[in-house]
Each structure stands twice: as structure tokens, then as C-alpha cells.
Amino acid sequence: MNGSNRRVFMLQVAAGSTALMAASAAQAQAAMVNEKDAQAAALGYVADSTKVDAKKYPKHAATQLCSNCQLYAAKATDPAGPCALFPGKLVAGKGWCSAYVKKAG
């Protein structure tokens, strides 16, 4: 490898590393969804599934959690993760909302 190719390679590695670190930092700094946000309130989102209003949401079951919902974009074991319904924010893994759809499998 000549000097020019090595220099280009090292610049690409540096740029790629910077992009990965920025993406990780952005996810790490994402705020949790506030239960009082308009969209969260409209969907009945709660950070603790045991606090769902049973009269208002009679179809809620204790086994329904954000962490096992199809819209949850993190590992089931993660305490919080992104949700397709709340772009740029995190939901609690033990949370719930009325848009719950059981994850396949």
C-alpha cells in the first residue's frame, strides 16, 4: 500500500469512527417520553404497565409491555428503547400504550 492510499484509508476510518460515536451519543442522549405529552396521553402511555387504567383500557393484560411490542426497537432486556410511535424519544421497557402489538415469535 503506498502512502497516499494509507492516508485515505486512515481518514476513512477516522470519519467512520466519528459517525458511529455521534450516532451512539445521540441515542444515549434521547429523552424518555413524558406520559403527559399529547401523543403519549392520547395513546394512554404509561412508563409502568401496572399503572394502566383498567376501566379505560379493559383489553390491557399484565403481560403486555413495551419490551415485547412489535414497535419497540431495542432488546427485550433493555430498560428503555426507541419506539416507532415516538421518534427521537425512548419508552420504558416495562411501559405500555394502547397501540401495543405483540412481537412475533
MARLUMLO-212861 format. One line per 3 residues: number of its first residue (from 1); their letters; for each residue x, y negated, z of N, C-alpha, C, CB. Coordinates in steps of 0.05 Angstrom, whole numbers, plus 5000, padded with zeros to 4 digits. Glycine has a CB too. Layout:
NUM = a = X:Y:Z:X:Y:Z:X:Y:Z:X:Y:Z ~ ...
END
This chain:
1 = mng = 5017:5023:5000:5000:5000:5000:5018:4975:5000:4981:5000:5025 ~ 5013:4958:4981:5030:4934:4981:5020:4913:5001:5031:4921:4952 ~ 5035:4892:5005:5029:4872:5026:5003:4859:5022:5051:4852:5027
4 = snr = 4995:4853:4997:4970:4839:4991:4946:4856:4998:4969:4831:4962 ~ 4947:4882:4991:4925:4900:4997:4922:4904:5027:4929:4927:4984 ~ 4944:4905:5041:4944:4909:5070:4931:4884:5083:4973:4913:5081
7 = rvf = 4938:4861:5074:4927:4836:5085:4897:4835:5080:4941:4811:5071 ~ 4888:4842:5056:4859:4842:5050:4845:4862:5068:4854:4849:5020 ~ 4857:4886:5071:4845:4906:5089:4842:4896:5117:4862:4932:5088
10 = mlq = 4863:4884:5128:4862:4874:5155:4841:4852:5159:4890:4864:5164 ~ 4838:4835:5139:4818:4814:5140:4790:4827:5140:4821:4795:5117 ~ 4786:4847:5124:4760:4861:5123:4754:4874:5150:4759:4881:5100
13 = vaa = 4774:4887:5162:4770:4900:5188:4762:4879:5209:4796:4915:5196 ~ 4776:4856:5208:4771:4835:5228:4742:4824:5224:4791:4813:5225 ~ 4735:4820:5199:4708:4809:5193:4686:4829:5202:4705:4802:5163
16 = gst = 4691:4854:5196:4671:4875:5203:4669:4877:5233:4679:4902:5191 ~ 4691:4876:5247:4690:4878:5277:4675:4854:5289:4719:4879:5288 ~ 4680:4831:5278:4666:4807:5287:4636:4809:5283:4677:4782:5273
19 = alm = 4628:4819:5260:4599:4822:5254:4587:4842:5273:4595:4831:5225 ~ 4600:4864:5279:4589:4884:5298:4587:4873:5326:4607:4909:5298 ~ 4607:4858:5334:4606:4846:5361:4584:4826:5363:4633:4833:5368
22 = aas = 4579:4810:5342:4558:4790:5342:4531:4803:5344:4560:4772:5317 ~ 4527:4825:5329:4502:4840:5329:4497:4851:5357:4501:4862:5308 ~ 4517:4863:5369:4514:4874:5396:4508:4852:5416:4540:4889:5404
25 = aaq = 4521:4830:5414:4516:4808:5432:4487:4797:5429:4536:4785:5428 ~ 4478:4796:5405:4451:4785:5400:4430:4804:5413:4445:4783:5370 ~ 4434:4830:5411:4415:4849:5423:4417:4847:5453:4420:4877:5413
28 = aqa = 4442:4845:5463:4446:4844:5492:4433:4819:5504:4475:4845:5499 ~ 4431:4797:5489:4420:4773:5499:4390:4769:5494:4435:4750:5488 ~ 4378:4789:5481:4350:4787:5475:4334:4785:5501:4340:4811:5457
31 = amv = 4314:4769:5502:4298:4765:5526:4276:4786:5527:4286:4737:5527 ~ 4268:4792:5551:4245:4810:5555:4219:4796:5548:4244:4820:5585 ~ 4200:4811:5538:4174:4800:5532:4161:4792:5559:4156:4821:5517
34 = nek = 4150:4768:5559:4135:4758:5582:4106:4768:5579:4137:4727:5584 ~ 4096:4780:5600:4068:4790:5599:4048:4768:5594:4061:4804:5626 ~ 4055:4743:5599:4037:4721:5595:4039:4708:5568:4042:4700:5616
37 = daq = 4058:4717:5551:4059:4707:5524:4033:4714:5510:4084:4720:5508 ~ 4025:4697:5492:3999:4700:5479:3995:4728:5466:3995:4679:5458 ~ 4015:4736:5450:4013:4762:5437:4013:4785:5457:4036:4765:5416
40 = aaa = 4030:4783:5477:4032:4804:5497:4005:4806:5512:4055:4799:5517 ~ 3994:4784:5519:3969:4784:5534:3946:4795:5516:3962:4755:5543 ~ 3946:4788:5491:3926:4798:5472:3927:4828:5469:3929:4784:5445
43 = lgy = 3951:4839:5471:3954:4868:5468:3953:4883:5495:3981:4874:5455 ~ 3950:4868:5517:3948:4880:5543:3975:4891:5553:3928:4902:5543 ~ 3997:4879:5543:4024:4889:5550:4029:4885:5580:4046:4875:5534
46 = vad = 4039:4906:5592:4049:4905:5620:4076:4919:5621:4029:4918:5640 ~ 4094:4908:5637:4121:4920:5639:4121:4946:5655:4140:4900:5652 ~ 4100:4950:5671:4097:4974:5687:4070:4987:5680:4099:4967:5718
49 = stk = 4072:5010:5667:4048:5024:5657:4028:5031:5679:4056:5049:5643 ~ 4037:5033:5704:4019:5040:5726:4001:5016:5733:4035:5049:5750 ~ 4006:4993:5722:3990:4969:5728:3971:4961:5706:4009:4946:5734
52 = vda = 3965:4980:5688:3946:4975:5666:3918:4973:5678:3947:4997:5645 ~ 3902:4954:5669:3874:4950:5678:3858:4973:5666:3863:4922:5669 ~ 3851:4993:5682:3837:5017:5673:3809:5010:5663:3834:5037:5696
55 = kky = 3796:4990:5673:3769:4982:5664:3771:4970:5636:3756:4963:5683 ~ 3791:4954:5631:3794:4940:5606:3805:4959:5584:3812:4916:5609 ~ 3822:4978:5593:3835:4997:5574:3830:5026:5583:3866:4991:5572
58 = pkh = 3806:5036:5581:3799:5062:5591:3814:5085:5576:3770:5067:5589 ~ 3824:5080:5552:3838:5101:5538:3868:5104:5546:3837:5096:5508 ~ 3877:5087:5563:3905:5088:5573:3908:5114:5589:3912:5063:5590
61 = aat = 3931:5127:5585:3938:5151:5600:3965:5146:5613:3939:5176:5582 ~ 3970:5158:5636:3995:5154:5651:4019:5162:5635:3994:5169:5677 ~ 4016:5180:5616:4039:5190:5600:4046:5170:5578:4033:5217:5589
64 = qlc = 4030:5150:5572:4035:5131:5551:4054:5109:5561:4008:5119:5541 ~ 4078:5110:5550:4098:5090:5557:4110:5078:5532:4120:5102:5575 ~ 4121:5054:5534:4134:5043:5511:4157:5061:5501:4146:5015:5518
67 = snc = 4170:5074:5520:4193:5091:5512:4185:5116:5496:4207:5100:5537 ~ 4160:5123:5496:4152:5146:5478:4132:5137:5457:4140:5168:5495 ~ 4133:5111:5451:4115:5099:5430:4131:5098:5404:4105:5071:5438
70 = qly = 4117:5101:5382:4129:5100:5355:4141:5073:5349:4108:5107:5334 ~ 4131:5052:5362:4141:5025:5356:4166:5018:5372:4119:5005:5362 ~ 4173:5034:5391:4197:5029:5408:4222:5036:5393:4195:5044:5435
73 = aak = 4241:5018:5390:4264:5022:5373:4290:5026:5390:4268:4999:5354 ~ 4288:5042:5411:4311:5048:5428:4309:5077:5436:4313:5029:5453 ~ 4329:5086:5450:4328:5114:5461:4306:5115:5482:4355:5123:5472
76 = atd = 4293:5138:5484:4272:5141:5504:4283:5138:5533:4260:5169:5502 ~ 4308:5142:5537:4320:5139:5563:4329:5111:5570:4344:5157:5566 ~ 4328:5092:5550:4337:5065:5554:4316:5050:5572:4341:5050:5527
79 = pag = 4324:5034:5591:4305:5019:5607:4289:4998:5593:4320:5007:5630 ~ 4300:4989:5570:4286:4969:5554:4296:4971:5525:4291:4940:5565 ~ 4280:4961:5507:4288:4962:5479:4271:4945:5461:4288:4991:5469
82 = pca = 4278:4942:5436:4262:4926:5418:4236:4940:5410:4278:4921:5392 ~ 4217:4925:5404:4191:4935:5395:4183:4920:5369:4168:4932:5417 ~ 4172:4935:5350:4165:4923:5325:4144:4900:5328:4153:4944:5306
85 = lfp = 4129:4901:5349:4108:4881:5354:4119:4854:5365:4087:4892:5372 ~ 4142:4855:5377:4154:4832:5390:4182:4827:5379:4154:4835:5421 ~ 4185:4818:5354:4211:4814:5342:4229:4796:5359:4209:4802:5314
88 = gkl = 4254:4804:5363:4273:4788:5377:4271:4790:5408:4271:4760:5369 ~ 4253:4807:5417:4249:4810:5446:4250:4839:5453:4222:4797:5456 ~ 4253:4844:5479:4254:4872:5489:4229:4878:5506:4279:4876:5506
91 = vag = 4221:4903:5505:4199:4912:5522:4210:4932:5542:4176:4924:5505 ~ 4197:4935:5564:4205:4954:5585:4199:4982:5575:4192:4948:5612 ~ 4218:5000:5579:4213:5028:5572:4189:5040:5586:4238:5045:5578
94 = kgw = 4184:5030:5610:4161:5040:5626:4137:5023:5623:4169:5042:5656 ~ 4137:5005:5603:4115:4988:5597:4094:5001:5580:4124:4962:5584 ~ 4073:4986:5573:4051:4996:5557:4037:4973:5544:4032:5014:5573
97 = csa = 4025:4977:5520:4006:4958:5508:3985:4974:5493:4021:4938:5490 ~ 3964:4960:5485:3942:4973:5472:3948:4983:5443:3918:4954:5471 ~ 3971:4975:5433:3979:4984:5406:3995:5010:5407:3996:4963:5392
100 = yvk = 3996:5023:5431:4011:5048:5435:4004:5069:5414:4006:5059:5463 ~ 4025:5081:5402:4022:5103:5383:4043:5124:5391:4026:5094:5352 ~ 4034:5148:5398:4052:5168:5407:4073:5174:5386:4038:5194:5414
103 = kag = 4099:5175:5395:4121:5181:5377:4119:5210:5368:4148:5176:5391 ~ 4122:5214:5342:4121:5241:5330:4143:5258:5342:4123:5240:5299 ~ 4137:5283:5346:4157:5302:5355:4156:5306:5383:4184:5294:5348
END
